[in-house]
């Protein structure tokens, strides 16, 4: 039987919601997160503590692994930074900045379009704790996502790169449950976005540059592996194929 990491998430704790949410511009949202670090291959769900800070026209999201959870033995090329899925959104500029980790372990920031996914609203609705939530679906960068948003919290935001719905995303997951978010608390209070993400968004390279970087890196890895297979060749042709398992399927 295929294991779905949906069941690894506990029942959501009571949301710390004020009586009136309309017009609130600053919010601190804590999400329980499960991230299958061996997706597309097998199931190994890892719990993360995720947080979304929304302050007016800017927001910041990150997810930090639960250090009490043991990771599997290294079965190949992998990277495990302390913080995954960092995304800073700039609503007025209609752009976001996300963090990627190079194969040397260095963090590199790239620019992306804000909430470029196209949502399809459904007739489904359900209550999550005290919130009435509505369902929306989208296909984003090669994967299908389902989200449940609460119109009573009129923030068009959500975890990771997800957002753009008429209400805060309370629950979201990839269709195979390889990535899962569930809001554990929502508090409206002054928030402080990390300083390092403030400033002109245009100074960061764009998403096409990110894709180019991935392709170049993949070619280098394959070339190095091919050379190791035949140390005497002068013009080695790549014989080893490496596949990068990424949330956004941007490589063929």
Secondary structure by P-SEA (a helix, b strand, c coil): ccccccccccccccccccccccccccbbbbbbbbbccccccbbbbbbbbbbbbbcccbbbbbccccccccccccccbbbbccccbbbbbbccccbbbbbbbccccbbbbbccccccbbbbbccbbbbccccbbbbbbbbcccbbbbbbbbccccccccccccccccccccccccccccbbbbbcccccccccccccccccccccccaaaaaaaaaaaaaaaaaaaaaaaccccccccccbbbbbbccccccc
